[in-house]
């Protein structure tokens, strides 16, 4: 009984939660100003101290 209940929950709401998390990650990566931060982070290994 518990397995079937958890499986039904994961099949419905678990998928919705994972999809929302994925969309949120994509939106976070494409937010305004993120390109400059990504470029700065990409140059860190190339900087000579």
ModelCIF file with pLDDT and N, C-alpha, C, O atoms, coordinates in Angstrom:
data_MODEL
#
_entry.id   MODEL 
#
_entity.id                         1 
_entity.type                       polymer 
_entity.pdbx_number_of_molecules   1 
#
_entity_poly.entity_id                      1 
_entity_poly.type                           'polypeptide(L)' 
_entity_poly.nstd_linkage                   no 
_entity_poly.nstd_monomer                   no 
_entity_poly.pdbx_seq_one_letter_code       
;(UNK)(UNK)(UNK)(UNK)(UNK)(UNK)(UNK)(UNK)(UNK)(UNK)(UNK)(UNK)(UNK)(UNK)(UNK)(UNK)
(UNK)(UNK)(UNK)(UNK)(UNK)(UNK)(UNK)(UNK)(UNK)(UNK)(UNK)(UNK)(UNK)(UNK)(UNK)(UNK)
(UNK)(UNK)(UNK)(UNK)(UNK)(UNK)(UNK)(UNK)(UNK)(UNK)(UNK)(UNK)(UNK)(UNK)(UNK)(UNK)
(UNK)
;
_entity_poly.pdbx_seq_one_letter_code_can   XXXXXXXXXXXXXXXXXXXXXXXXXXXXXXXXXXXXXXXXXXXXXXXXX 
_entity_poly.pdbx_strand_id                 A 
#
loop_
_entity_poly_seq.entity_id 
_entity_poly_seq.num 
_entity_poly_seq.mon_id 
_entity_poly_seq.hetero 
1 1  UNK n 
1 2  UNK n 
1 3  UNK n 
1 4  UNK n 
1 5  UNK n 
1 6  UNK n 
1 7  UNK n 
1 8  UNK n 
1 9  UNK n 
1 10 UNK n 
1 11 UNK n 
1 12 UNK n 
1 13 UNK n 
1 14 UNK n 
1 15 UNK n 
1 16 UNK n 
1 17 UNK n 
1 18 UNK n 
1 19 UNK n 
1 20 UNK n 
1 21 UNK n 
1 22 UNK n 
1 23 UNK n 
1 24 UNK n 
1 25 UNK n 
1 26 UNK n 
1 27 UNK n 
1 28 UNK n 
1 29 UNK n 
1 30 UNK n 
1 31 UNK n 
1 32 UNK n 
1 33 UNK n 
1 34 UNK n 
1 35 UNK n 
1 36 UNK n 
1 37 UNK n 
1 38 UNK n 
1 39 UNK n 
1 40 UNK n 
1 41 UNK n 
1 42 UNK n 
1 43 UNK n 
1 44 UNK n 
1 45 UNK n 
1 46 UNK n 
1 47 UNK n 
1 48 UNK n 
1 49 UNK n 
#
_struct_asym.id          A 
_struct_asym.entity_id   1 
#
loop_
_ma_qa_metric.id 
_ma_qa_metric.mode 
_ma_qa_metric.name 
_ma_qa_metric.software_group_id 
_ma_qa_metric.type 
1 global pLDDT . pLDDT 
2 local  pLDDT . pLDDT 
#
_ma_qa_metric_global.metric_id      1 
_ma_qa_metric_global.metric_value   90.47 
_ma_qa_metric_global.model_id       1 
_ma_qa_metric_global.ordinal_id     1 
#
loop_
_ma_qa_metric_local.label_asym_id 
_ma_qa_metric_local.label_comp_id 
_ma_qa_metric_local.label_seq_id 
_ma_qa_metric_local.metric_id 
_ma_qa_metric_local.metric_value 
_ma_qa_metric_local.model_id 
_ma_qa_metric_local.ordinal_id 
A UNK 1  2 83.00 1 1  
A UNK 2  2 91.00 1 2  
A UNK 3  2 92.00 1 3  
A UNK 4  2 92.00 1 4  
A UNK 5  2 90.00 1 5  
A UNK 6  2 89.00 1 6  
A UNK 7  2 90.00 1 7  
A UNK 8  2 89.00 1 8  
A UNK 9  2 86.00 1 9  
A UNK 10 2 85.00 1 10 
A UNK 11 2 87.00 1 11 
A UNK 12 2 86.00 1 12 
A UNK 13 2 91.00 1 13 
A UNK 14 2 89.00 1 14 
A UNK 15 2 90.00 1 15 
A UNK 16 2 93.00 1 16 
A UNK 17 2 93.00 1 17 
A UNK 18 2 94.00 1 18 
A UNK 19 2 95.00 1 19 
A UNK 20 2 96.00 1 20 
A UNK 21 2 98.00 1 21 
A UNK 22 2 98.00 1 22 
A UNK 23 2 98.00 1 23 
A UNK 24 2 96.00 1 24 
A UNK 25 2 95.00 1 25 
A UNK 26 2 94.00 1 26 
A UNK 27 2 93.00 1 27 
A UNK 28 2 90.00 1 28 
A UNK 29 2 88.00 1 29 
A UNK 30 2 90.00 1 30 
A UNK 31 2 90.00 1 31 
A UNK 32 2 90.00 1 32 
A UNK 33 2 87.00 1 33 
A UNK 34 2 88.00 1 34 
A UNK 35 2 89.00 1 35 
A UNK 36 2 90.00 1 36 
A UNK 37 2 88.00 1 37 
A UNK 38 2 88.00 1 38 
A UNK 39 2 92.00 1 39 
A UNK 40 2 92.00 1 40 
A UNK 41 2 91.00 1 41 
A UNK 42 2 93.00 1 42 
A UNK 43 2 94.00 1 43 
A UNK 44 2 94.00 1 44 
A UNK 45 2 92.00 1 45 
A UNK 46 2 91.00 1 46 
A UNK 47 2 88.00 1 47 
A UNK 48 2 82.00 1 48 
A UNK 49 2 73.00 1 49 
#
loop_
_atom_site.group_PDB 
_atom_site.id 
_atom_site.type_symbol 
_atom_site.label_atom_id 
_atom_site.label_alt_id 
_atom_site.label_comp_id 
_atom_site.label_asym_id 
_atom_site.label_entity_id 
_atom_site.label_seq_id 
_atom_site.pdbx_PDB_ins_code 
_atom_site.Cartn_x 
_atom_site.Cartn_y 
_atom_site.Cartn_z 
_atom_site.occupancy 
_atom_site.B_iso_or_equiv 
_atom_site.pdbx_formal_charge 
_atom_site.auth_seq_id 
_atom_site.auth_comp_id 
_atom_site.auth_asym_id 
_atom_site.auth_atom_id 
_atom_site.pdbx_PDB_model_num 
ATOM 1   N N  . UNK A 1 1  ? 0.820  -1.197 0.000   1.00 83.00 ? 1  UNK A N  1 
ATOM 2   C CA . UNK A 1 1  ? 0.000  0.000  0.000   1.00 83.00 ? 1  UNK A CA 1 
ATOM 3   C C  . UNK A 1 1  ? 0.865  1.262  0.000   1.00 83.00 ? 1  UNK A C  1 
ATOM 4   O O  . UNK A 1 1  ? 0.610  2.184  -0.776  1.00 83.00 ? 1  UNK A O  1 
ATOM 5   N N  . UNK A 1 2  ? 1.862  1.312  0.844   1.00 91.00 ? 2  UNK A N  1 
ATOM 6   C CA . UNK A 1 2  ? 2.714  2.501  0.915   1.00 91.00 ? 2  UNK A CA 1 
ATOM 7   C C  . UNK A 1 2  ? 3.492  2.687  -0.385  1.00 91.00 ? 2  UNK A C  1 
ATOM 8   O O  . UNK A 1 2  ? 3.639  3.807  -0.873  1.00 91.00 ? 2  UNK A O  1 
ATOM 9   N N  . UNK A 1 3  ? 3.990  1.580  -0.943  1.00 92.00 ? 3  UNK A N  1 
ATOM 10  C CA . UNK A 1 3  ? 4.746  1.666  -2.194  1.00 92.00 ? 3  UNK A CA 1 
ATOM 11  C C  . UNK A 1 3  ? 3.872  2.225  -3.308  1.00 92.00 ? 3  UNK A C  1 
ATOM 12  O O  . UNK A 1 3  ? 4.301  3.103  -4.057  1.00 92.00 ? 3  UNK A O  1 
ATOM 13  N N  . UNK A 1 4  ? 2.655  1.720  -3.418  1.00 92.00 ? 4  UNK A N  1 
ATOM 14  C CA . UNK A 1 4  ? 1.755  2.183  -4.477  1.00 92.00 ? 4  UNK A CA 1 
ATOM 15  C C  . UNK A 1 4  ? 1.397  3.656  -4.300  1.00 92.00 ? 4  UNK A C  1 
ATOM 16  O O  . UNK A 1 4  ? 1.294  4.392  -5.281  1.00 92.00 ? 4  UNK A O  1 
ATOM 17  N N  . UNK A 1 5  ? 1.208  4.082  -3.065  1.00 90.00 ? 5  UNK A N  1 
ATOM 18  C CA . UNK A 1 5  ? 0.898  5.485  -2.798  1.00 90.00 ? 5  UNK A CA 1 
ATOM 19  C C  . UNK A 1 5  ? 2.081  6.379  -3.158  1.00 90.00 ? 5  UNK A C  1 
ATOM 20  O O  . UNK A 1 5  ? 1.897  7.419  -3.792  1.00 90.00 ? 5  UNK A O  1 
ATOM 21  N N  . UNK A 1 6  ? 3.281  5.991  -2.766  1.00 89.00 ? 6  UNK A N  1 
ATOM 22  C CA . UNK A 1 6  ? 4.474  6.778  -3.085  1.00 89.00 ? 6  UNK A CA 1 
ATOM 23  C C  . UNK A 1 6  ? 4.737  6.791  -4.591  1.00 89.00 ? 6  UNK A C  1 
ATOM 24  O O  . UNK A 1 6  ? 5.159  7.809  -5.139  1.00 89.00 ? 6  UNK A O  1 
ATOM 25  N N  . UNK A 1 7  ? 4.492  5.678  -5.250  1.00 90.00 ? 7  UNK A N  1 
ATOM 26  C CA . UNK A 1 7  ? 4.703  5.607  -6.691  1.00 90.00 ? 7  UNK A CA 1 
ATOM 27  C C  . UNK A 1 7  ? 3.730  6.533  -7.421  1.00 90.00 ? 7  UNK A C  1 
ATOM 28  O O  . UNK A 1 7  ? 4.123  7.223  -8.361  1.00 90.00 ? 7  UNK A O  1 
ATOM 29  N N  . UNK A 1 8  ? 2.476  6.554  -7.000  1.00 89.00 ? 8  UNK A N  1 
ATOM 30  C CA . UNK A 1 8  ? 1.493  7.434  -7.620  1.00 89.00 ? 8  UNK A CA 1 
ATOM 31  C C  . UNK A 1 8  ? 1.863  8.899  -7.396  1.00 89.00 ? 8  UNK A C  1 
ATOM 32  O O  . UNK A 1 8  ? 1.711  9.725  -8.296  1.00 89.00 ? 8  UNK A O  1 
ATOM 33  N N  . UNK A 1 9  ? 2.345  9.217  -6.208  1.00 86.00 ? 9  UNK A N  1 
ATOM 34  C CA . UNK A 1 9  ? 2.772  10.587 -5.922  1.00 86.00 ? 9  UNK A CA 1 
ATOM 35  C C  . UNK A 1 9  ? 3.954  10.983 -6.804  1.00 86.00 ? 9  UNK A C  1 
ATOM 36  O O  . UNK A 1 9  ? 3.969  12.076 -7.370  1.00 86.00 ? 9  UNK A O  1 
ATOM 37  N N  . UNK A 1 10 ? 4.938  10.101 -6.921  1.00 85.00 ? 10 UNK A N  1 
ATOM 38  C CA . UNK A 1 10 ? 6.126  10.406 -7.725  1.00 85.00 ? 10 UNK A CA 1 
ATOM 39  C C  . UNK A 1 10 ? 5.774  10.512 -9.206  1.00 85.00 ? 10 UNK A C  1 
ATOM 40  O O  . UNK A 1 10 ? 6.340  11.339 -9.921  1.00 85.00 ? 10 UNK A O  1 
ATOM 41  N N  . UNK A 1 11 ? 4.848  9.686  -9.667  1.00 87.00 ? 11 UNK A N  1 
ATOM 42  C CA . UNK A 1 11 ? 4.458  9.743  -11.079 1.00 87.00 ? 11 UNK A CA 1 
ATOM 43  C C  . UNK A 1 11 ? 3.777  11.050 -11.429 1.00 87.00 ? 11 UNK A C  1 
ATOM 44  O O  . UNK A 1 11 ? 3.926  11.540 -12.548 1.00 87.00 ? 11 UNK A O  1 
ATOM 45  N N  . UNK A 1 12 ? 3.035  11.624 -10.500 1.00 86.00 ? 12 UNK A N  1 
ATOM 46  C CA . UNK A 1 12 ? 2.299  12.838 -10.819 1.00 86.00 ? 12 UNK A CA 1 
ATOM 47  C C  . UNK A 1 12 ? 3.045  14.084 -10.359 1.00 86.00 ? 12 UNK A C  1 
ATOM 48  O O  . UNK A 1 12 ? 3.543  14.842 -11.191 1.00 86.00 ? 12 UNK A O  1 
ATOM 49  N N  . UNK A 1 13 ? 3.132  14.307 -9.072  1.00 91.00 ? 13 UNK A N  1 
ATOM 50  C CA . UNK A 1 13 ? 3.697  15.543 -8.548  1.00 91.00 ? 13 UNK A CA 1 
ATOM 51  C C  . UNK A 1 13 ? 5.221  15.569 -8.596  1.00 91.00 ? 13 UNK A C  1 
ATOM 52  O O  . UNK A 1 13 ? 5.815  16.643 -8.682  1.00 91.00 ? 13 UNK A O  1 
ATOM 53  N N  . UNK A 1 14 ? 5.849  14.423 -8.543  1.00 89.00 ? 14 UNK A N  1 
ATOM 54  C CA . UNK A 1 14 ? 7.308  14.381 -8.645  1.00 89.00 ? 14 UNK A CA 1 
ATOM 55  C C  . UNK A 1 14 ? 7.781  14.867 -9.996  1.00 89.00 ? 14 UNK A C  1 
ATOM 56  O O  . UNK A 1 14 ? 8.762  15.604 -10.091 1.00 89.00 ? 14 UNK A O  1 
ATOM 57  N N  . UNK A 1 15 ? 7.086  14.458 -11.040 1.00 90.00 ? 15 UNK A N  1 
ATOM 58  C CA . UNK A 1 15 ? 7.432  14.902 -12.384 1.00 90.00 ? 15 UNK A CA 1 
ATOM 59  C C  . UNK A 1 15 ? 7.217  16.395 -12.547 1.00 90.00 ? 15 UNK A C  1 
ATOM 60  O O  . UNK A 1 15 ? 8.027  17.079 -13.172 1.00 90.00 ? 15 UNK A O  1 
ATOM 61  N N  . UNK A 1 16 ? 6.141  16.896 -11.994 1.00 93.00 ? 16 UNK A N  1 
ATOM 62  C CA . UNK A 1 16 ? 5.859  18.338 -12.057 1.00 93.00 ? 16 UNK A CA 1 
ATOM 63  C C  . UNK A 1 16 ? 6.951  19.111 -11.322 1.00 93.00 ? 16 UNK A C  1 
ATOM 64  O O  . UNK A 1 16 ? 7.426  20.132 -11.820 1.00 93.00 ? 16 UNK A O  1 
ATOM 65  N N  . UNK A 1 17 ? 7.348  18.640 -10.155 1.00 93.00 ? 17 UNK A N  1 
ATOM 66  C CA . UNK A 1 17 ? 8.383  19.320 -9.374  1.00 93.00 ? 17 UNK A CA 1 
ATOM 67  C C  . UNK A 1 17 ? 9.713  19.325 -10.117 1.00 93.00 ? 17 UNK A C  1 
ATOM 68  O O  . UNK A 1 17 ? 10.399 20.346 -10.145 1.00 93.00 ? 17 UNK A O  1 
ATOM 69  N N  . UNK A 1 18 ? 10.086 18.202 -10.716 1.00 94.00 ? 18 UNK A N  1 
ATOM 70  C CA . UNK A 1 18 ? 11.349 18.149 -11.466 1.00 94.00 ? 18 UNK A CA 1 
ATOM 71  C C  . UNK A 1 18 ? 11.312 19.055 -12.689 1.00 94.00 ? 18 UNK A C  1 
ATOM 72  O O  . UNK A 1 18 ? 12.316 19.687 -13.017 1.00 94.00 ? 18 UNK A O  1 
ATOM 73  N N  . UNK A 1 19 ? 10.170 19.131 -13.369 1.00 95.00 ? 19 UNK A N  1 
ATOM 74  C CA . UNK A 1 19 ? 10.038 20.003 -14.538 1.00 95.00 ? 19 UNK A CA 1 
ATOM 75  C C  . UNK A 1 19 ? 10.153 21.470 -14.128 1.00 95.00 ? 19 UNK A C  1 
ATOM 76  O O  . UNK A 1 19 ? 10.809 22.254 -14.814 1.00 95.00 ? 19 UNK A O  1 
ATOM 77  N N  . UNK A 1 20 ? 9.524  21.843 -13.021 1.00 96.00 ? 20 UNK A N  1 
ATOM 78  C CA . UNK A 1 20 ? 9.621  23.228 -12.540 1.00 96.00 ? 20 UNK A CA 1 
ATOM 79  C C  . UNK A 1 20 ? 11.041 23.573 -12.115 1.00 96.00 ? 20 UNK A C  1 
ATOM 80  O O  . UNK A 1 20 ? 11.509 24.687 -12.352 1.00 96.00 ? 20 UNK A O  1 
ATOM 81  N N  . UNK A 1 21 ? 11.727 22.627 -11.490 1.00 98.00 ? 21 UNK A N  1 
ATOM 82  C CA . UNK A 1 21 ? 13.117 22.860 -11.104 1.00 98.00 ? 21 UNK A CA 1 
ATOM 83  C C  . UNK A 1 21 ? 13.991 23.071 -12.336 1.00 98.00 ? 21 UNK A C  1 
ATOM 84  O O  . UNK A 1 21 ? 14.844 23.959 -12.346 1.00 98.00 ? 21 UNK A O  1 
ATOM 85  N N  . UNK A 1 22 ? 13.787 22.266 -13.370 1.00 98.00 ? 22 UNK A N  1 
ATOM 86  C CA . UNK A 1 22 ? 14.556 22.392 -14.614 1.00 98.00 ? 22 UNK A CA 1 
ATOM 87  C C  . UNK A 1 22 ? 14.305 23.744 -15.273 1.00 98.00 ? 22 UNK A C  1 
ATOM 88  O O  . UNK A 1 22 ? 15.251 24.415 -15.688 1.00 98.00 ? 22 UNK A O  1 
ATOM 89  N N  . UNK A 1 23 ? 13.057 24.145 -15.372 1.00 98.00 ? 23 UNK A N  1 
ATOM 90  C CA . UNK A 1 23 ? 12.725 25.439 -15.977 1.00 98.00 ? 23 UNK A CA 1 
ATOM 91  C C  . UNK A 1 23 ? 13.315 26.578 -15.149 1.00 98.00 ? 23 UNK A C  1 
ATOM 92  O O  . UNK A 1 23 ? 13.788 27.570 -15.704 1.00 98.00 ? 23 UNK A O  1 
ATOM 93  N N  . UNK A 1 24 ? 13.290 26.440 -13.829 1.00 96.00 ? 24 UNK A N  1 
ATOM 94  C CA . UNK A 1 24 ? 13.878 27.456 -12.968 1.00 96.00 ? 24 UNK A CA 1 
ATOM 95  C C  . UNK A 1 24 ? 15.383 27.576 -13.167 1.00 96.00 ? 24 UNK A C  1 
ATOM 96  O O  . UNK A 1 24 ? 15.924 28.681 -13.179 1.00 96.00 ? 24 UNK A O  1 
ATOM 97  N N  . UNK A 1 25 ? 16.057 26.443 -13.322 1.00 95.00 ? 25 UNK A N  1 
ATOM 98  C CA . UNK A 1 25 ? 17.509 26.481 -13.568 1.00 95.00 ? 25 UNK A CA 1 
ATOM 99  C C  . UNK A 1 25 ? 17.828 27.164 -14.893 1.00 95.00 ? 25 UNK A C  1 
ATOM 100 O O  . UNK A 1 25 ? 18.768 27.954 -14.977 1.00 95.00 ? 25 UNK A O  1 
ATOM 101 N N  . UNK A 1 26 ? 17.062 26.865 -15.908 1.00 94.00 ? 26 UNK A N  1 
ATOM 102 C CA . UNK A 1 26 ? 17.281 27.503 -17.210 1.00 94.00 ? 26 UNK A CA 1 
ATOM 103 C C  . UNK A 1 26 ? 17.016 29.003 -17.119 1.00 94.00 ? 26 UNK A C  1 
ATOM 104 O O  . UNK A 1 26 ? 17.783 29.803 -17.655 1.00 94.00 ? 26 UNK A O  1 
ATOM 105 N N  . UNK A 1 27 ? 15.936 29.385 -16.442 1.00 93.00 ? 27 UNK A N  1 
ATOM 106 C CA . UNK A 1 27 ? 15.625 30.808 -16.292 1.00 93.00 ? 27 UNK A CA 1 
ATOM 107 C C  . UNK A 1 27 ? 16.709 31.524 -15.489 1.00 93.00 ? 27 UNK A C  1 
ATOM 108 O O  . UNK A 1 27 ? 17.056 32.666 -15.792 1.00 93.00 ? 27 UNK A O  1 
ATOM 109 N N  . UNK A 1 28 ? 17.242 30.858 -14.471 1.00 90.00 ? 28 UNK A N  1 
ATOM 110 C CA . UNK A 1 28 ? 18.309 31.461 -13.664 1.00 90.00 ? 28 UNK A CA 1 
ATOM 111 C C  . UNK A 1 28 ? 19.568 31.671 -14.505 1.00 90.00 ? 28 UNK A C  1 
ATOM 112 O O  . UNK A 1 28 ? 20.245 32.690 -14.369 1.00 90.00 ? 28 UNK A O  1 
ATOM 113 N N  . UNK A 1 29 ? 19.879 30.711 -15.369 1.00 88.00 ? 29 UNK A N  1 
ATOM 114 C CA . UNK A 1 29 ? 21.076 30.833 -16.202 1.00 88.00 ? 29 UNK A CA 1 
ATOM 115 C C  . UNK A 1 29 ? 20.924 31.900 -17.274 1.00 88.00 ? 29 UNK A C  1 
ATOM 116 O O  . UNK A 1 29 ? 21.923 32.475 -17.706 1.00 88.00 ? 29 UNK A O  1 
ATOM 117 N N  . UNK A 1 30 ? 19.716 32.178 -17.710 1.00 90.00 ? 30 UNK A N  1 
ATOM 118 C CA . UNK A 1 30 ? 19.498 33.138 -18.797 1.00 90.00 ? 30 UNK A CA 1 
ATOM 119 C C  . UNK A 1 30 ? 19.015 34.496 -18.309 1.00 90.00 ? 30 UNK A C  1 
ATOM 120 O O  . UNK A 1 30 ? 18.558 35.308 -19.113 1.00 90.00 ? 30 UNK A O  1 
ATOM 121 N N  . UNK A 1 31 ? 19.105 34.757 -17.012 1.00 90.00 ? 31 UNK A N  1 
ATOM 122 C CA . UNK A 1 31 ? 18.634 36.035 -16.480 1.00 90.00 ? 31 UNK A CA 1 
ATOM 123 C C  . UNK A 1 31 ? 19.541 37.171 -16.963 1.00 90.00 ? 31 UNK A C  1 
ATOM 124 O O  . UNK A 1 31 ? 20.698 36.934 -17.311 1.00 90.00 ? 31 UNK A O  1 
ATOM 125 N N  . UNK A 1 32 ? 19.025 38.393 -16.986 1.00 90.00 ? 32 UNK A N  1 
ATOM 126 C CA . UNK A 1 32 ? 19.842 39.531 -17.405 1.00 90.00 ? 32 UNK A CA 1 
ATOM 127 C C  . UNK A 1 32 ? 21.068 39.694 -16.502 1.00 90.00 ? 32 UNK A C  1 
ATOM 128 O O  . UNK A 1 32 ? 20.961 39.595 -15.280 1.00 90.00 ? 32 UNK A O  1 
ATOM 129 N N  . UNK A 1 33 ? 22.201 39.936 -17.094 1.00 87.00 ? 33 UNK A N  1 
ATOM 130 C CA . UNK A 1 33 ? 23.424 40.137 -16.342 1.00 87.00 ? 33 UNK A CA 1 
ATOM 131 C C  . UNK A 1 33 ? 24.223 38.870 -16.107 1.00 87.00 ? 33 UNK A C  1 
ATOM 132 O O  . UNK A 1 33 ? 25.352 38.939 -15.620 1.00 87.00 ? 33 UNK A O  1 
ATOM 133 N N  . UNK A 1 34 ? 23.674 37.726 -16.438 1.00 88.00 ? 34 UNK A N  1 
ATOM 134 C CA . UNK A 1 34 ? 24.390 36.484 -16.162 1.00 88.00 ? 34 UNK A CA 1 
ATOM 135 C C  . UNK A 1 34 ? 25.535 36.251 -17.145 1.00 88.00 ? 34 UNK A C  1 
ATOM 136 O O  . UNK A 1 34 ? 26.489 35.545 -16.821 1.00 88.00 ? 34 UNK A O  1 
ATOM 137 N N  . UNK A 1 35 ? 25.453 36.829 -18.330 1.00 89.00 ? 35 UNK A N  1 
ATOM 138 C CA . UNK A 1 35 ? 26.528 36.632 -19.309 1.00 89.00 ? 35 UNK A CA 1 
ATOM 139 C C  . UNK A 1 35 ? 27.842 37.228 -18.809 1.00 89.00 ? 35 UNK A C  1 
ATOM 140 O O  . UNK A 1 35 ? 28.901 36.615 -18.945 1.00 89.00 ? 35 UNK A O  1 
ATOM 141 N N  . UNK A 1 36 ? 27.768 38.416 -18.234 1.00 90.00 ? 36 UNK A N  1 
ATOM 142 C CA . UNK A 1 36 ? 28.981 39.058 -17.712 1.00 90.00 ? 36 UNK A CA 1 
ATOM 143 C C  . UNK A 1 36 ? 29.603 38.218 -16.601 1.00 90.00 ? 36 UNK A C  1 
ATOM 144 O O  . UNK A 1 36 ? 30.821 38.042 -16.557 1.00 90.00 ? 36 UNK A O  1 
ATOM 145 N N  . UNK A 1 37 ? 28.771 37.703 -15.709 1.00 88.00 ? 37 UNK A N  1 
ATOM 146 C CA . UNK A 1 37 ? 29.290 36.872 -14.620 1.00 88.00 ? 37 UNK A CA 1 
ATOM 147 C C  . UNK A 1 37 ? 29.885 35.574 -15.146 1.00 88.00 ? 37 UNK A C  1 
ATOM 148 O O  . UNK A 1 37 ? 30.905 35.107 -14.641 1.00 88.00 ? 37 UNK A O  1 
ATOM 149 N N  . UNK A 1 38 ? 29.254 34.991 -16.157 1.00 88.00 ? 38 UNK A N  1 
ATOM 150 C CA . UNK A 1 38 ? 29.768 33.754 -16.745 1.00 88.00 ? 38 UNK A CA 1 
ATOM 151 C C  . UNK A 1 38 ? 31.101 34.008 -17.454 1.00 88.00 ? 38 UNK A C  1 
ATOM 152 O O  . UNK A 1 38 ? 32.011 33.182 -17.383 1.00 88.00 ? 38 UNK A O  1 
ATOM 153 N N  . UNK A 1 39 ? 31.215 35.145 -18.133 1.00 92.00 ? 39 UNK A N  1 
ATOM 154 C CA . UNK A 1 39 ? 32.479 35.479 -18.796 1.00 92.00 ? 39 UNK A CA 1 
ATOM 155 C C  . UNK A 1 39 ? 33.600 35.694 -17.784 1.00 92.00 ? 39 UNK A C  1 
ATOM 156 O O  . UNK A 1 39 ? 34.731 35.264 -18.008 1.00 92.00 ? 39 UNK A O  1 
ATOM 157 N N  . UNK A 1 40 ? 33.289 36.358 -16.671 1.00 92.00 ? 40 UNK A N  1 
ATOM 158 C CA . UNK A 1 40 ? 34.297 36.558 -15.625 1.00 92.00 ? 40 UNK A CA 1 
ATOM 159 C C  . UNK A 1 40 ? 34.741 35.225 -15.033 1.00 92.00 ? 40 UNK A C  1 
ATOM 160 O O  . UNK A 1 40 ? 35.932 35.017 -14.800 1.00 92.00 ? 40 UNK A O  1 
ATOM 161 N N  . UNK A 1 41 ? 33.808 34.337 -14.791 1.00 91.00 ? 41 UNK A N  1 
ATOM 162 C CA . UNK A 1 41 ? 34.145 33.027 -14.240 1.00 91.00 ? 41 UNK A CA 1 
ATOM 163 C C  . UNK A 1 41 ? 34.950 32.195 -15.230 1.00 91.00 ? 41 UNK A C  1 
ATOM 164 O O  . UNK A 1 41 ? 35.803 31.406 -14.825 1.00 91.00 ? 41 UNK A O  1 
ATOM 165 N N  . UNK A 1 42 ? 34.689 32.363 -16.516 1.00 93.00 ? 42 UNK A N  1 
ATOM 166 C CA . UNK A 1 42 ? 35.428 31.616 -17.527 1.00 93.00 ? 42 UNK A CA 1 
ATOM 167 C C  . UNK A 1 42 ? 36.872 32.086 -17.637 1.00 93.00 ? 42 UNK A C  1 
ATOM 168 O O  . UNK A 1 42 ? 37.741 31.306 -18.027 1.00 93.00 ? 42 UNK A O  1 
ATOM 169 N N  . UNK A 1 43 ? 37.148 33.344 -17.302 1.00 94.00 ? 43 UNK A N  1 
ATOM 170 C CA . UNK A 1 43 ? 38.509 33.889 -17.408 1.00 94.00 ? 43 UNK A CA 1 
ATOM 171 C C  . UNK A 1 43 ? 39.366 33.589 -16.190 1.00 94.00 ? 43 UNK A C  1 
ATOM 172 O O  . UNK A 1 43 ? 40.577 33.804 -16.242 1.00 94.00 ? 43 UNK A O  1 
ATOM 173 N N  . UNK A 1 44 ? 38.796 33.104 -15.105 1.00 94.00 ? 44 UNK A N  1 
ATOM 174 C CA . UNK A 1 44 ? 39.551 32.864 -13.864 1.00 94.00 ? 44 UNK A CA 1 
ATOM 175 C C  . UNK A 1 44 ? 40.741 31.936 -14.090 1.00 94.00 ? 44 UNK A C  1 
ATOM 176 O O  . UNK A 1 44 ? 41.834 32.259 -13.627 1.00 94.00 ? 44 UNK A O  1 
ATOM 177 N N  . UNK A 1 45 ? 40.591 30.806 -14.774 1.00 92.00 ? 45 UNK A N  1 
ATOM 178 C CA . UNK A 1 45 ? 41.761 29.928 -14.940 1.00 92.00 ? 45 UNK A CA 1 
ATOM 179 C C  . UNK A 1 45 ? 42.868 30.535 -15.791 1.00 92.00 ? 45 UNK A C  1 
ATOM 180 O O  . UNK A 1 45 ? 44.018 30.100 -15.713 1.00 92.00 ? 45 UNK A O  1 
ATOM 181 N N  . UNK A 1 46 ? 42.536 31.527 -16.597 1.00 91.00 ? 46 UNK A N  1 
ATOM 182 C CA . UNK A 1 46 ? 43.518 32.132 -17.506 1.00 91.00 ? 46 UNK A CA 1 
ATOM 183 C C  . UNK A 1 46 ? 44.280 33.291 -16.885 1.00 91.00 ? 46 UNK A C  1 
ATOM 184 O O  . UNK A 1 46 ? 45.265 33.761 -17.454 1.00 91.00 ? 46 UNK A O  1 
ATOM 185 N N  . UNK A 1 47 ? 43.834 33.756 -15.720 1.00 88.00 ? 47 UNK A N  1 
ATOM 186 C CA . UNK A 1 47 ? 44.498 34.876 -15.080 1.00 88.00 ? 47 UNK A CA 1 
ATOM 187 C C  . UNK A 1 47 ? 45.810 34.423 -14.450 1.00 88.00 ? 47 UNK A C  1 
ATOM 188 O O  . UNK A 1 47 ? 45.877 33.381 -13.798 1.00 88.00 ? 47 UNK A O  1 
ATOM 189 N N  . UNK A 1 48 ? 46.845 35.221 -14.654 1.00 82.00 ? 48 UNK A N  1 
ATOM 190 C CA . UNK A 1 48 ? 48.161 34.913 -14.107 1.00 82.00 ? 48 UNK A CA 1 
ATOM 191 C C  . UNK A 1 48 ? 48.409 35.815 -12.892 1.00 82.00 ? 48 UNK A C  1 
ATOM 192 O O  . UNK A 1 48 ? 48.361 37.041 -12.988 1.00 82.00 ? 48 UNK A O  1 
ATOM 193 N N  . UNK A 1 49 ? 48.667 35.196 -11.788 1.00 73.00 ? 49 UNK A N  1 
ATOM 194 C CA . UNK A 1 49 ? 48.893 35.992 -10.575 1.00 73.00 ? 49 UNK A CA 1 
ATOM 195 C C  . UNK A 1 49 ? 50.360 36.083 -10.257 1.00 73.00 ? 49 UNK A C  1 
ATOM 196 O O  . UNK A 1 49 ? 50.741 36.714 -9.271  1.00 73.00 ? 49 UNK A O  1 
#
